[in-house]
Amino acid sequence: MRNTRHETGDTARQLTGPGTRLLRLWLAAAPLAMLALAVLFAVLAAGEERWGLVGAMVVLALVAAGLFAVQRWALNKYTADRRDR
C-alpha cells in the first residue's frame, strides 16, 4: 500500500540531511570493512595453513557481502519513493 501523504519541506530535507548521509555511509562501510578484514585474516590463516580458520573467514566474508546487499536493497526500497519528490 502506497503512502499518499505529501512530504513537507522538513521531512523531505531529512532524507538528504547529514544524518541520512552518515547512516548511508555507515550501512555501506561496516559490511565492506567486515569483508576486507575477513579476506585479510583468511590470507594470513592460509599462509599458516590453518584451513579451519580460512573456512570461517570465507563464511564471514559471505555474510558480510550478504549484509551489504540486504542493507543496500532495504535502503533503496524504503527511501526511493521519497527521494524522487
PyMOL Python script that loads the backbone (N, CA, C, O; Angstrom):
from pymol import cmd

cmd.read_pdbstr("""\
ATOM      1  N   MET A   1       0.842  -1.169   0.000  1.00  0.00           N
ATOM      2  CA  MET A   1       0.000   0.000   0.000  1.00  0.00           C
ATOM      3  C   MET A   1       0.893   1.239   0.000  1.00  0.00           C
ATOM      4  O   MET A   1       1.768   1.381   0.854  1.00  0.00           O
ATOM      5  N   ARG A   2       0.674   2.102  -0.929  1.00  0.00           N
ATOM      6  CA  ARG A   2       1.499   3.294  -1.091  1.00  0.00           C
ATOM      7  C   ARG A   2       0.986   4.417  -0.190  1.00  0.00           C
ATOM      8  O   ARG A   2      -0.219   4.650  -0.090  1.00  0.00           O
ATOM      9  N   ASN A   3       1.904   5.093   0.449  1.00  0.00           N
ATOM     10  CA  ASN A   3       1.569   6.218   1.307  1.00  0.00           C
ATOM     11  C   ASN A   3       1.333   7.440   0.420  1.00  0.00           C
ATOM     12  O   ASN A   3       2.230   7.859  -0.311  1.00  0.00           O
ATOM     13  N   THR A   4       0.135   8.007   0.480  1.00  0.00           N
ATOM     14  CA  THR A   4      -0.192   9.149  -0.386  1.00  0.00           C
ATOM     15  C   THR A   4       0.001  10.489   0.316  1.00  0.00           C
ATOM     16  O   THR A   4      -0.296  11.536  -0.260  1.00  0.00           O
ATOM     17  N   ARG A   5       0.482  10.470   1.525  1.00  0.00           N
ATOM     18  CA  ARG A   5       0.691  11.710   2.266  1.00  0.00           C
ATOM     19  C   ARG A   5       1.821  12.501   1.615  1.00  0.00           C
ATOM     20  O   ARG A   5       2.851  11.929   1.259  1.00  0.00           O
ATOM     21  N   HIS A   6       1.639  13.796   1.458  1.00  0.00           N
ATOM     22  CA  HIS A   6       2.667  14.636   0.854  1.00  0.00           C
ATOM     23  C   HIS A   6       3.688  15.027   1.911  1.00  0.00           C
ATOM     24  O   HIS A   6       3.344  15.325   3.055  1.00  0.00           O
ATOM     25  N   GLU A   7       4.946  15.019   1.503  1.00  0.00           N
ATOM     26  CA  GLU A   7       6.030  15.370   2.410  1.00  0.00           C
ATOM     27  C   GLU A   7       6.129  16.886   2.548  1.00  0.00           C
ATOM     28  O   GLU A   7       5.990  17.619   1.568  1.00  0.00           O
ATOM     29  N   THR A   8       6.367  17.339   3.752  1.00  0.00           N
ATOM     30  CA  THR A   8       6.609  18.757   3.969  1.00  0.00           C
ATOM     31  C   THR A   8       8.079  19.045   3.722  1.00  0.00           C
ATOM     32  O   THR A   8       8.871  18.122   3.531  1.00  0.00           O
ATOM     33  N   GLY A   9       8.439  20.281   3.723  1.00  0.00           N
ATOM     34  CA  GLY A   9       9.831  20.653   3.494  1.00  0.00           C
ATOM     35  C   GLY A   9      10.772  20.040   4.513  1.00  0.00           C
ATOM     36  O   GLY A   9      11.854  19.581   4.149  1.00  0.00           O
ATOM     37  N   ASP A  10      10.383  20.022   5.793  1.00  0.00           N
ATOM     38  CA  ASP A  10      11.250  19.469   6.834  1.00  0.00           C
ATOM     39  C   ASP A  10      11.462  17.975   6.647  1.00  0.00           C
ATOM     40  O   ASP A  10      12.582  17.487   6.793  1.00  0.00           O
ATOM     41  N   THR A  11      10.404  17.246   6.329  1.00  0.00           N
ATOM     42  CA  THR A  11      10.524  15.801   6.153  1.00  0.00           C
ATOM     43  C   THR A  11      11.360  15.479   4.920  1.00  0.00           C
ATOM     44  O   THR A  11      12.206  14.586   4.965  1.00  0.00           O
ATOM     45  N   ALA A  12      11.140  16.179   3.846  1.00  0.00           N
ATOM     46  CA  ALA A  12      11.913  15.951   2.627  1.00  0.00           C
ATOM     47  C   ALA A  12      13.390  16.270   2.860  1.00  0.00           C
ATOM     48  O   ALA A  12      14.261  15.578   2.332  1.00  0.00           O
ATOM     49  N   ARG A  13      13.677  17.294   3.633  1.00  0.00           N
ATOM     50  CA  ARG A  13      15.048  17.666   3.931  1.00  0.00           C
ATOM     51  C   ARG A  13      15.744  16.611   4.772  1.00  0.00           C
ATOM     52  O   ARG A  13      16.952  16.418   4.637  1.00  0.00           O
ATOM     53  N   GLN A  14      15.005  15.920   5.641  1.00  0.00           N
ATOM     54  CA  GLN A  14      15.595  14.891   6.495  1.00  0.00           C
ATOM     55  C   GLN A  14      16.166  13.742   5.672  1.00  0.00           C
ATOM     56  O   GLN A  14      17.121  13.097   6.106  1.00  0.00           O
ATOM     57  N   LEU A  15      15.611  13.472   4.505  1.00  0.00           N
ATOM     58  CA  LEU A  15      16.075  12.373   3.679  1.00  0.00           C
ATOM     59  C   LEU A  15      17.388  12.662   2.986  1.00  0.00           C
ATOM     60  O   LEU A  15      18.030  11.743   2.478  1.00  0.00           O
ATOM     61  N   THR A  16      17.802  13.916   2.954  1.00  0.00           N
ATOM     62  CA  THR A  16      19.075  14.268   2.326  1.00  0.00           C
ATOM     63  C   THR A  16      20.006  14.988   3.291  1.00  0.00           C
ATOM     64  O   THR A  16      21.036  15.516   2.873  1.00  0.00           O
ATOM     65  N   GLY A  17      19.669  15.019   4.544  1.00  0.00           N
ATOM     66  CA  GLY A  17      20.473  15.730   5.529  1.00  0.00           C
ATOM     67  C   GLY A  17      21.732  14.976   5.911  1.00  0.00           C
ATOM     68  O   GLY A  17      21.955  13.856   5.451  1.00  0.00           O
ATOM     69  N   PRO A  18      22.560  15.589   6.754  1.00  0.00           N
ATOM     70  CA  PRO A  18      23.825  14.965   7.152  1.00  0.00           C
ATOM     71  C   PRO A  18      23.622  13.665   7.934  1.00  0.00           C
ATOM     72  O   PRO A  18      24.438  12.749   7.830  1.00  0.00           O
ATOM     73  N   GLY A  19      22.560  13.578   8.703  1.00  0.00           N
ATOM     74  CA  GLY A  19      22.296  12.342   9.441  1.00  0.00           C
ATOM     75  C   GLY A  19      21.998  11.177   8.518  1.00  0.00           C
ATOM     76  O   GLY A  19      22.449  10.057   8.755  1.00  0.00           O
ATOM     77  N   THR A  20      21.242  11.441   7.470  1.00  0.00           N
ATOM     78  CA  THR A  20      20.924  10.402   6.497  1.00  0.00           C
ATOM     79  C   THR A  20      22.174   9.982   5.743  1.00  0.00           C
ATOM     80  O   THR A  20      22.397   8.794   5.510  1.00  0.00           O
ATOM     81  N   ARG A  21      22.986  10.956   5.365  1.00  0.00           N
ATOM     82  CA  ARG A  21      24.227  10.624   4.651  1.00  0.00           C
ATOM     83  C   ARG A  21      25.164   9.816   5.537  1.00  0.00           C
ATOM     84  O   ARG A  21      25.823   8.891   5.060  1.00  0.00           O
ATOM     85  N   LEU A  22      25.230  10.156   6.826  1.00  0.00           N
ATOM     86  CA  LEU A  22      26.069   9.403   7.755  1.00  0.00           C
ATOM     87  C   LEU A  22      25.554   7.975   7.923  1.00  0.00           C
ATOM     88  O   LEU A  22      26.345   7.033   7.982  1.00  0.00           O
ATOM     89  N   LEU A  23      24.239   7.810   7.999  1.00  0.00           N
ATOM     90  CA  LEU A  23      23.654   6.479   8.104  1.00  0.00           C
ATOM     91  C   LEU A  23      23.947   5.654   6.856  1.00  0.00           C
ATOM     92  O   LEU A  23      24.288   4.476   6.957  1.00  0.00           O
ATOM     93  N   ARG A  24      23.817   6.263   5.689  1.00  0.00           N
ATOM     94  CA  ARG A  24      24.126   5.548   4.444  1.00  0.00           C
ATOM     95  C   ARG A  24      25.595   5.136   4.397  1.00  0.00           C
ATOM     96  O   ARG A  24      25.917   4.026   3.972  1.00  0.00           O
ATOM     97  N   LEU A  25      26.480   6.023   4.829  1.00  0.00           N
ATOM     98  CA  LEU A  25      27.903   5.707   4.867  1.00  0.00           C
ATOM     99  C   LEU A  25      28.167   4.550   5.815  1.00  0.00           C
ATOM    100  O   LEU A  25      28.917   3.635   5.476  1.00  0.00           O
ATOM    101  N   TRP A  26      27.570   4.573   6.987  1.00  0.00           N
ATOM    102  CA  TRP A  26      27.760   3.508   7.972  1.00  0.00           C
ATOM    103  C   TRP A  26      27.240   2.175   7.436  1.00  0.00           C
ATOM    104  O   TRP A  26      27.901   1.146   7.575  1.00  0.00           O
ATOM    105  N   LEU A  27      26.056   2.196   6.826  1.00  0.00           N
ATOM    106  CA  LEU A  27      25.472   0.960   6.313  1.00  0.00           C
ATOM    107  C   LEU A  27      26.292   0.373   5.167  1.00  0.00           C
ATOM    108  O   LEU A  27      26.257  -0.838   4.946  1.00  0.00           O
ATOM    109  N   ALA A  28      27.016   1.196   4.445  1.00  0.00           N
ATOM    110  CA  ALA A  28      27.869   0.687   3.374  1.00  0.00           C
ATOM    111  C   ALA A  28      29.242   0.297   3.899  1.00  0.00           C
ATOM    112  O   ALA A  28      29.797  -0.720   3.481  1.00  0.00           O
ATOM    113  N   ALA A  29      29.796   1.088   4.805  1.00  0.00           N
ATOM    114  CA  ALA A  29      31.179   0.881   5.249  1.00  0.00           C
ATOM    115  C   ALA A  29      31.338  -0.307   6.194  1.00  0.00           C
ATOM    116  O   ALA A  29      32.343  -1.014   6.116  1.00  0.00           O
ATOM    117  N   ALA A  30      30.379  -0.544   7.077  1.00  0.00           N
ATOM    118  CA  ALA A  30      30.537  -1.621   8.059  1.00  0.00           C
ATOM    119  C   ALA A  30      30.649  -2.997   7.401  1.00  0.00           C
ATOM    120  O   ALA A  30      31.580  -3.734   7.725  1.00  0.00           O
ATOM    121  N   PRO A  31      29.743  -3.380   6.490  1.00  0.00           N
ATOM    122  CA  PRO A  31      29.913  -4.691   5.857  1.00  0.00           C
ATOM    123  C   PRO A  31      31.152  -4.773   4.962  1.00  0.00           C
ATOM    124  O   PRO A  31      31.773  -5.831   4.860  1.00  0.00           O
ATOM    125  N   LEU A  32      31.511  -3.664   4.315  1.00  0.00           N
ATOM    126  CA  LEU A  32      32.708  -3.685   3.474  1.00  0.00           C
ATOM    127  C   LEU A  32      33.974  -3.818   4.325  1.00  0.00           C
ATOM    128  O   LEU A  32      34.931  -4.475   3.913  1.00  0.00           O
ATOM    129  N   ALA A  33      33.984  -3.206   5.493  1.00  0.00           N
ATOM    130  CA  ALA A  33      35.116  -3.383   6.409  1.00  0.00           C
ATOM    131  C   ALA A  33      35.176  -4.829   6.906  1.00  0.00           C
ATOM    132  O   ALA A  33      36.259  -5.406   7.009  1.00  0.00           O
ATOM    133  N   MET A  34      34.009  -5.418   7.216  1.00  0.00           N
ATOM    134  CA  MET A  34      33.966  -6.831   7.607  1.00  0.00           C
ATOM    135  C   MET A  34      34.532  -7.707   6.497  1.00  0.00           C
ATOM    136  O   MET A  34      35.306  -8.627   6.761  1.00  0.00           O
ATOM    137  N   LEU A  35      34.152  -7.426   5.269  1.00  0.00           N
ATOM    138  CA  LEU A  35      34.622  -8.198   4.128  1.00  0.00           C
ATOM    139  C   LEU A  35      36.134  -8.070   3.971  1.00  0.00           C
ATOM    140  O   LEU A  35      36.826  -9.067   3.768  1.00  0.00           O
ATOM    141  N   ALA A  36      36.641  -6.856   4.063  1.00  0.00           N
ATOM    142  CA  ALA A  36      38.084  -6.628   3.913  1.00  0.00           C
ATOM    143  C   ALA A  36      38.875  -7.339   5.009  1.00  0.00           C
ATOM    144  O   ALA A  36      39.905  -7.954   4.732  1.00  0.00           O
ATOM    145  N   LEU A  37      38.400  -7.257   6.248  1.00  0.00           N
ATOM    146  CA  LEU A  37      39.104  -7.927   7.342  1.00  0.00           C
ATOM    147  C   LEU A  37      39.021  -9.443   7.234  1.00  0.00           C
ATOM    148  O   LEU A  37      39.981 -10.138   7.564  1.00  0.00           O
ATOM    149  N   ALA A  38      37.896  -9.958   6.779  1.00  0.00           N
ATOM    150  CA  ALA A  38      37.766 -11.405   6.592  1.00  0.00           C
ATOM    151  C   ALA A  38      38.749 -11.901   5.537  1.00  0.00           C
ATOM    152  O   ALA A  38      39.379 -12.945   5.708  1.00  0.00           O
ATOM    153  N   VAL A  39      38.876 -11.148   4.444  1.00  0.00           N
ATOM    154  CA  VAL A  39      39.820 -11.537   3.396  1.00  0.00           C
ATOM    155  C   VAL A  39      41.252 -11.456   3.922  1.00  0.00           C
ATOM    156  O   VAL A  39      42.057 -12.353   3.670  1.00  0.00           O
ATOM    157  N   LEU A  40      41.570 -10.395   4.644  1.00  0.00           N
ATOM    158  CA  LEU A  40      42.915 -10.248   5.217  1.00  0.00           C
ATOM    159  C   LEU A  40      43.256 -11.407   6.148  1.00  0.00           C
ATOM    160  O   LEU A  40      44.326 -12.005   6.034  1.00  0.00           O
ATOM    161  N   PHE A  41      42.354 -11.722   7.061  1.00  0.00           N
ATOM    162  CA  PHE A  41      42.634 -12.802   8.003  1.00  0.00           C
ATOM    163  C   PHE A  41      42.622 -14.170   7.321  1.00  0.00           C
ATOM    164  O   PHE A  41      43.320 -15.084   7.761  1.00  0.00           O
ATOM    165  N   ALA A  42      41.847 -14.319   6.265  1.00  0.00           N
ATOM    166  CA  ALA A  42      41.865 -15.580   5.510  1.00  0.00           C
ATOM    167  C   ALA A  42      43.218 -15.769   4.826  1.00  0.00           C
ATOM    168  O   ALA A  42      43.756 -16.876   4.803  1.00  0.00           O
ATOM    169  N   VAL A  43      43.760 -14.699   4.274  1.00  0.00           N
ATOM    170  CA  VAL A  43      45.078 -14.779   3.628  1.00  0.00           C
ATOM    171  C   VAL A  43      46.147 -15.105   4.669  1.00  0.00           C
ATOM    172  O   VAL A  43      47.016 -15.942   4.427  1.00  0.00           O
ATOM    173  N   LEU A  44      46.084 -14.454   5.811  1.00  0.00           N
ATOM    174  CA  LEU A  44      47.059 -14.731   6.875  1.00  0.00           C
ATOM    175  C   LEU A  44      46.932 -16.165   7.385  1.00  0.00           C
ATOM    176  O   LEU A  44      47.939 -16.824   7.641  1.00  0.00           O
ATOM    177  N   ALA A  45      45.709 -16.645   7.532  1.00  0.00           N
ATOM    178  CA  ALA A  45      45.493 -18.010   8.002  1.00  0.00           C
ATOM    179  C   ALA A  45      45.954 -19.028   6.962  1.00  0.00           C
ATOM    180  O   ALA A  45      46.492 -20.077   7.317  1.00  0.00           O
ATOM    181  N   ALA A  46      45.748 -18.728   5.688  1.00  0.00           N
ATOM    182  CA  ALA A  46      46.205 -19.639   4.640  1.00  0.00           C
ATOM    183  C   ALA A  46      47.727 -19.722   4.615  1.00  0.00           C
ATOM    184  O   ALA A  46      48.296 -20.772   4.319  1.00  0.00           O
ATOM    185  N   GLY A  47      48.377 -18.609   4.928  1.00  0.00           N
ATOM    186  CA  GLY A  47      49.840 -18.605   4.999  1.00  0.00           C
ATOM    187  C   GLY A  47      50.364 -19.517   6.091  1.00  0.00           C
ATOM    188  O   GLY A  47      51.453 -20.078   5.967  1.00  0.00           O
ATOM    189  N   GLU A  48      49.603 -19.666   7.148  1.00  0.00           N
ATOM    190  CA  GLU A  48      49.986 -20.555   8.249  1.00  0.00           C
ATOM    191  C   GLU A  48      49.330 -21.930   8.133  1.00  0.00           C
ATOM    192  O   GLU A  48      49.473 -22.767   9.025  1.00  0.00           O
ATOM    193  N   GLU A  49      48.615 -22.159   7.039  1.00  0.00           N
ATOM    194  CA  GLU A  49      47.927 -23.422   6.758  1.00  0.00           C
ATOM    195  C   GLU A  49      46.926 -23.804   7.850  1.00  0.00           C
ATOM    196  O   GLU A  49      46.844 -24.962   8.260  1.00  0.00           O
ATOM    197  N   ARG A  50      46.181 -22.821   8.304  1.00  0.00           N
ATOM    198  CA  ARG A  50      45.106 -23.051   9.286  1.00  0.00           C
ATOM    199  C   ARG A  50      43.792 -23.032   8.522  1.00  0.00           C
ATOM    200  O   ARG A  50      43.101 -22.015   8.479  1.00  0.00           O
ATOM    201  N   TRP A  51      43.452 -24.177   7.916  1.00  0.00           N
ATOM    202  CA  TRP A  51      42.349 -24.254   6.972  1.00  0.00           C
ATOM    203  C   TRP A  51      40.981 -24.079   7.621  1.00  0.00           C
ATOM    204  O   TRP A  51      40.049 -23.601   6.975  1.00  0.00           O
ATOM    205  N   GLY A  52      40.852 -24.456   8.872  1.00  0.00           N
ATOM    206  CA  GLY A  52      39.581 -24.231   9.564  1.00  0.00           C
ATOM    207  C   GLY A  52      39.289 -22.740   9.697  1.00  0.00           C
ATOM    208  O   GLY A  52      38.156 -22.299   9.508  1.00  0.00           O
ATOM    209  N   LEU A  53      40.315 -21.980  10.021  1.00  0.00           N
ATOM    210  CA  LEU A  53      40.160 -20.530  10.135  1.00  0.00           C
ATOM    211  C   LEU A  53      39.883 -19.900   8.768  1.00  0.00           C
ATOM    212  O   LEU A  53      39.108 -18.949   8.668  1.00  0.00           O
ATOM    213  N   VAL A  54      40.509 -20.421   7.731  1.00  0.00           N
ATOM    214  CA  VAL A  54      40.240 -19.924   6.377  1.00  0.00           C
ATOM    215  C   VAL A  54      38.768 -20.155   6.037  1.00  0.00           C
ATOM    216  O   VAL A  54      38.112 -19.275   5.480  1.00  0.00           O
ATOM    217  N   GLY A  55      38.254 -21.330   6.370  1.00  0.00           N
ATOM    218  CA  GLY A  55      36.842 -21.623   6.119  1.00  0.00           C
ATOM    219  C   GLY A  55      35.923 -20.687   6.874  1.00  0.00           C
ATOM    220  O   GLY A  55      34.927 -20.213   6.327  1.00  0.00           O
ATOM    221  N   ALA A  56      36.253 -20.414   8.138  1.00  0.00           N
ATOM    222  CA  ALA A  56      35.440 -19.489   8.941  1.00  0.00           C
ATOM    223  C   ALA A  56      35.471 -18.089   8.345  1.00  0.00           C
ATOM    224  O   ALA A  56      34.454 -17.395   8.351  1.00  0.00           O
ATOM    225  N   MET A  57      36.613 -17.667   7.836  1.00  0.00           N
ATOM    226  CA  MET A  57      36.724 -16.333   7.239  1.00  0.00           C
ATOM    227  C   MET A  57      35.978 -16.254   5.915  1.00  0.00           C
ATOM    228  O   MET A  57      35.451 -15.197   5.569  1.00  0.00           O
ATOM    229  N   VAL A  58      35.924 -17.354   5.167  1.00  0.00           N
ATOM    230  CA  VAL A  58      35.145 -17.370   3.926  1.00  0.00           C
ATOM    231  C   VAL A  58      33.663 -17.216   4.260  1.00  0.00           C
ATOM    232  O   VAL A  58      32.950 -16.471   3.587  1.00  0.00           O
ATOM    233  N   VAL A  59      33.200 -17.912   5.292  1.00  0.00           N
ATOM    234  CA  VAL A  59      31.805 -17.780   5.719  1.00  0.00           C
ATOM    235  C   VAL A  59      31.530 -16.348   6.170  1.00  0.00           C
ATOM    236  O   VAL A  59      30.499 -15.778   5.815  1.00  0.00           O
ATOM    237  N   LEU A  60      32.438 -15.762   6.945  1.00  0.00           N
ATOM    238  CA  LEU A  60      32.271 -14.380   7.393  1.00  0.00           C
ATOM    239  C   LEU A  60      32.245 -13.416   6.202  1.00  0.00           C
ATOM    240  O   LEU A  60      31.475 -12.456   6.202  1.00  0.00           O
ATOM    241  N   ALA A  61      33.070 -13.664   5.204  1.00  0.00           N
ATOM    242  CA  ALA A  61      33.072 -12.811   4.010  1.00  0.00           C
ATOM    243  C   ALA A  61      31.743 -12.913   3.269  1.00  0.00           C
ATOM    244  O   ALA A  61      31.228 -11.906   2.783  1.00  0.00           O
ATOM    245  N   LEU A  62      31.183 -14.116   3.178  1.00  0.00           N
ATOM    246  CA  LEU A  62      29.883 -14.283   2.528  1.00  0.00           C
ATOM    247  C   LEU A  62      28.771 -13.580   3.310  1.00  0.00           C
ATOM    248  O   LEU A  62      27.873 -12.976   2.723  1.00  0.00           O
ATOM    249  N   VAL A  63      28.841 -13.665   4.638  1.00  0.00           N
ATOM    250  CA  VAL A  63      27.856 -12.966   5.472  1.00  0.00           C
ATOM    251  C   VAL A  63      27.981 -11.454   5.271  1.00  0.00           C
ATOM    252  O   VAL A  63      26.969 -10.759   5.176  1.00  0.00           O
ATOM    253  N   ALA A  64      29.192 -10.947   5.208  1.00  0.00           N
ATOM    254  CA  ALA A  64      29.409  -9.509   5.004  1.00  0.00           C
ATOM    255  C   ALA A  64      28.860  -9.063   3.653  1.00  0.00           C
ATOM    256  O   ALA A  64      28.228  -8.011   3.555  1.00  0.00           O
ATOM    257  N   ALA A  65      29.099  -9.854   2.616  1.00  0.00           N
ATOM    258  CA  ALA A  65      28.590  -9.499   1.288  1.00  0.00           C
ATOM    259  C   ALA A  65      27.061  -9.546   1.276  1.00  0.00           C
ATOM    260  O   ALA A  65      26.416  -8.683   0.680  1.00  0.00           O
ATOM    261  N   GLY A  66      26.492 -10.540   1.924  1.00  0.00           N
ATOM    262  CA  GLY A  66      25.029 -10.624   2.012  1.00  0.00           C
ATOM    263  C   GLY A  66      24.442  -9.479   2.806  1.00  0.00           C
ATOM    264  O   GLY A  66      23.411  -8.925   2.425  1.00  0.00           O
ATOM    265  N   LEU A  67      25.081  -9.116   3.906  1.00  0.00           N
ATOM    266  CA  LEU A  67      24.622  -7.990   4.722  1.00  0.00           C
ATOM    267  C   LEU A  67      24.659  -6.700   3.927  1.00  0.00           C
ATOM    268  O   LEU A  67      23.730  -5.896   4.003  1.00  0.00           O
ATOM    269  N   PHE A  68      25.723  -6.495   3.166  1.00  0.00           N
ATOM    270  CA  PHE A  68      25.821  -5.303   2.321  1.00  0.00           C
ATOM    271  C   PHE A  68      24.675  -5.264   1.310  1.00  0.00           C
ATOM    272  O   PHE A  68      24.049  -4.223   1.110  1.00  0.00           O
ATOM    273  N   ALA A  69      24.409  -6.395   0.682  1.00  0.00           N
ATOM    274  CA  ALA A  69      23.353  -6.447  -0.341  1.00  0.00           C
ATOM    275  C   ALA A  69      21.976  -6.201   0.271  1.00  0.00           C
ATOM    276  O   ALA A  69      21.173  -5.459  -0.294  1.00  0.00           O
ATOM    277  N   VAL A  70      21.698  -6.808   1.407  1.00  0.00           N
ATOM    278  CA  VAL A  70      20.391  -6.642   2.049  1.00  0.00           C
ATOM    279  C   VAL A  70      20.200  -5.209   2.532  1.00  0.00           C
ATOM    280  O   VAL A  70      19.122  -4.639   2.365  1.00  0.00           O
ATOM    281  N   GLN A  71      21.227  -4.628   3.123  1.00  0.00           N
ATOM    282  CA  GLN A  71      21.112  -3.248   3.588  1.00  0.00           C
ATOM    283  C   GLN A  71      20.928  -2.288   2.420  1.00  0.00           C
ATOM    284  O   GLN A  71      20.138  -1.349   2.516  1.00  0.00           O
ATOM    285  N   ARG A  72      21.636  -2.504   1.330  1.00  0.00           N
ATOM    286  CA  ARG A  72      21.507  -1.639   0.155  1.00  0.00           C
ATOM    287  C   ARG A  72      20.096  -1.765  -0.431  1.00  0.00           C
ATOM    288  O   ARG A  72      19.481  -0.766  -0.805  1.00  0.00           O
ATOM    289  N   TRP A  73      19.591  -2.998  -0.508  1.00  0.00           N
ATOM    290  CA  TRP A  73      18.241  -3.225  -1.022  1.00  0.00           C
ATOM    291  C   TRP A  73      17.201  -2.531  -0.145  1.00  0.00           C
ATOM    292  O   TRP A  73      16.312  -1.849  -0.655  1.00  0.00           O
ATOM    293  N   ALA A  74      17.312  -2.703   1.177  1.00  0.00           N
ATOM    294  CA  ALA A  74      16.344  -2.104   2.095  1.00  0.00           C
ATOM    295  C   ALA A  74      16.411  -0.578   2.041  1.00  0.00           C
ATOM    296  O   ALA A  74      15.379   0.093   2.047  1.00  0.00           O
ATOM    297  N   LEU A  75      17.598  -0.047   1.991  1.00  0.00           N
ATOM    298  CA  LEU A  75      17.753   1.403   1.934  1.00  0.00           C
ATOM    299  C   LEU A  75      17.144   1.962   0.655  1.00  0.00           C
ATOM    300  O   LEU A  75      16.467   2.989   0.686  1.00  0.00           O
ATOM    301  N   ASN A  76      17.379   1.301  -0.454  1.00  0.00           N
ATOM    302  CA  ASN A  76      16.806   1.764  -1.724  1.00  0.00           C
ATOM    303  C   ASN A  76      15.298   1.574  -1.757  1.00  0.00           C
ATOM    304  O   ASN A  76      14.583   2.420  -2.294  1.00  0.00           O
ATOM    305  N   LYS A  77      14.808   0.490  -1.199  1.00  0.00           N
ATOM    306  CA  LYS A  77      13.377   0.217  -1.233  1.00  0.00           C
ATOM    307  C   LYS A  77      12.600   1.237  -0.408  1.00  0.00           C
ATOM    308  O   LYS A  77      11.571   1.741  -0.857  1.00  0.00           O
ATOM    309  N   TYR A  78      13.077   1.539   0.778  1.00  0.00           N
ATOM    310  CA  TYR A  78      12.310   2.381   1.682  1.00  0.00           C
ATOM    311  C   TYR A  78      12.565   3.874   1.511  1.00  0.00           C
ATOM    312  O   TYR A  78      11.860   4.688   2.106  1.00  0.00           O
ATOM    313  N   THR A  79      13.558   4.246   0.711  1.00  0.00           N
ATOM    314  CA  THR A  79      13.793   5.677   0.503  1.00  0.00           C
ATOM    315  C   THR A  79      13.640   6.101  -0.950  1.00  0.00           C
ATOM    316  O   THR A  79      13.686   7.297  -1.235  1.00  0.00           O
ATOM    317  N   ALA A  80      13.462   5.176  -1.873  1.00  0.00           N
ATOM    318  CA  ALA A  80      13.408   5.519  -3.299  1.00  0.00           C
ATOM    319  C   ALA A  80      12.214   6.416  -3.619  1.00  0.00           C
ATOM    320  O   ALA A  80      12.367   7.411  -4.327  1.00  0.00           O
ATOM    321  N   ASP A  81      11.028   6.081  -3.108  1.00  0.00           N
ATOM    322  CA  ASP A  81       9.856   6.890  -3.440  1.00  0.00           C
ATOM    323  C   ASP A  81       9.918   8.264  -2.804  1.00  0.00           C
ATOM    324  O   ASP A  81       9.297   9.200  -3.307  1.00  0.00           O
ATOM    325  N   ARG A  82      10.636   8.406  -1.730  1.00  0.00           N
ATOM    326  CA  ARG A  82      10.744   9.709  -1.054  1.00  0.00           C
ATOM    327  C   ARG A  82      11.829  10.572  -1.669  1.00  0.00           C
ATOM    328  O   ARG A  82      11.723  11.798  -1.644  1.00  0.00           O
ATOM    329  N   ARG A  83      12.870   9.963  -2.222  1.00  0.00           N
ATOM    330  CA  ARG A  83      13.948  10.747  -2.832  1.00  0.00           C
ATOM    331  C   ARG A  83      13.504  11.401  -4.126  1.00  0.00           C
ATOM    332  O   ARG A  83      14.051  12.434  -4.514  1.00  0.00           O
ATOM    333  N   ASP A  84      12.520  10.819  -4.804  1.00  0.00           N
ATOM    334  CA  ASP A  84      12.068  11.358  -6.078  1.00  0.00           C
ATOM    335  C   ASP A  84      11.233  12.625  -5.921  1.00  0.00           C
ATOM    336  O   ASP A  84      11.006  13.331  -6.903  1.00  0.00           O
ATOM    337  N   ARG A  85      10.787  12.919  -4.749  1.00  0.00           N
ATOM    338  CA  ARG A  85       9.925  14.098  -4.543  1.00  0.00           C
ATOM    339  C   ARG A  85      10.716  15.347  -4.410  1.00  0.00           C
ATOM    340  O   ARG A  85      10.146  16.424  -4.233  1.00  0.00           O
TER     341      ARG A  85
END
""", "prot")
cmd.dss("prot")
cmd.show_as("cartoon", "prot")
cmd.util.cbc("prot")
cmd.orient("prot")
